[in-house]
Amino acid sequence: MGKVMIKLMTKIVGVVFIFLLIYLISRASSSYRHGYSWREMDWNQDGTTSIAEVIYGSDIGKREVIRNQKACVEYYAYKDGLPIKTVCPQ
């Protein structure tokens, strides 16, 4: 009976892992479909782009805004429209 339980638990863990992997891959591919470069996805602007930031990118949009008479690009959250970061030309 013990071996049957171990096999069952192994299968359950394997299925959960596969679904988690599919979810993460779909979120990451959604970010790449937005057309963001790796550098653009540094949402917290700390100089590096983490895997979490890549996944978060699937929920971020891009729009042009005017700041100080310059055309800038603003990245915003789809959930509430609030800006995440703004990039202006030098």
C-alpha positions as CSV (number, residue, x, y, z in Angstrom):
1,M,0.0,0.0,0.0
2,G,2.9,2.4,0.7
3,K,4.4,2.1,-2.8
4,V,1.0,2.9,-4.3
5,M,0.7,6.1,-2.3
6,I,4.2,7.2,-3.2
7,K,3.5,6.6,-6.9
8,L,0.2,8.5,-6.6
9,M,1.9,11.4,-4.8
10,T,4.7,11.5,-7.3
11,K,2.1,11.7,-10.2
12,I,0.2,14.5,-8.4
13,V,3.3,16.5,-7.8
14,G,4.3,16.0,-11.4
15,V,1.0,17.2,-12.8
16,V,1.0,20.3,-10.5
17,F,4.5,21.1,-11.7
18,I,3.5,20.7,-15.4
19,F,0.6,23.0,-14.9
20,L,2.7,25.6,-13.1
21,L,5.3,25.4,-15.8
22,I,2.7,25.9,-18.5
23,Y,1.3,28.9,-16.7
24,L,4.7,30.6,-16.3
25,I,5.6,29.9,-19.9
26,S,2.3,31.4,-21.1
27,R,2.7,34.5,-19.0
28,A,6.3,35.0,-20.3
29,S,5.3,34.5,-23.9
30,S,2.5,37.0,-23.5
31,S,5.1,39.6,-22.4
32,Y,7.2,38.8,-25.5
33,R,4.2,39.2,-27.7
34,H,3.9,42.8,-26.5
35,G,7.2,43.4,-28.2
36,Y,9.1,44.6,-25.1
37,S,12.8,44.2,-25.1
38,W,14.6,42.6,-22.2
39,R,15.8,46.1,-21.1
40,E,12.3,47.6,-21.3
41,M,11.0,44.9,-18.9
42,D,13.1,46.3,-16.0
43,W,9.9,47.6,-14.4
44,N,11.5,48.6,-11.1
45,Q,14.4,50.2,-12.9
46,D,17.1,48.6,-10.8
47,G,19.3,47.8,-13.8
48,T,18.4,44.1,-14.1
49,T,15.4,42.3,-15.5
50,S,14.3,39.4,-13.4
51,I,12.1,36.4,-14.5
52,A,9.3,37.9,-12.3
53,E,9.5,41.2,-14.2
54,V,9.2,39.3,-17.5
55,I,6.1,37.5,-16.3
56,Y,4.7,40.8,-14.9
57,G,5.1,42.3,-18.4
58,S,2.1,40.5,-19.7
59,D,-0.1,42.9,-17.6
60,I,1.6,46.1,-18.8
61,G,0.7,48.3,-21.7
62,K,2.6,51.0,-23.5
63,R,1.4,54.5,-24.5
64,E,3.0,57.8,-25.7
65,V,2.8,60.8,-23.4
66,I,4.1,64.3,-23.5
67,R,6.4,65.3,-20.6
68,N,8.2,68.7,-20.6
69,Q,7.5,69.2,-24.3
70,K,9.1,65.8,-25.1
71,A,7.4,62.7,-26.5
72,C,7.9,59.9,-23.9
73,V,6.8,56.3,-23.6
74,E,4.8,55.5,-20.5
75,Y,4.3,51.9,-19.4
76,Y,1.1,51.4,-17.4
77,A,-0.7,48.6,-15.6
78,Y,-3.7,47.2,-17.4
79,K,-5.6,46.6,-14.2
80,D,-5.9,50.3,-13.2
81,G,-4.1,52.4,-15.9
82,L,-1.6,53.7,-13.4
83,P,2.0,54.3,-14.7
84,I,4.7,51.8,-14.0
85,K,7.6,53.8,-15.5
86,T,8.1,56.6,-18.0
87,V,11.0,56.7,-20.5
88,C,11.9,60.0,-22.2
89,P,14.6,60.6,-24.8
90,Q,17.8,62.2,-23.6
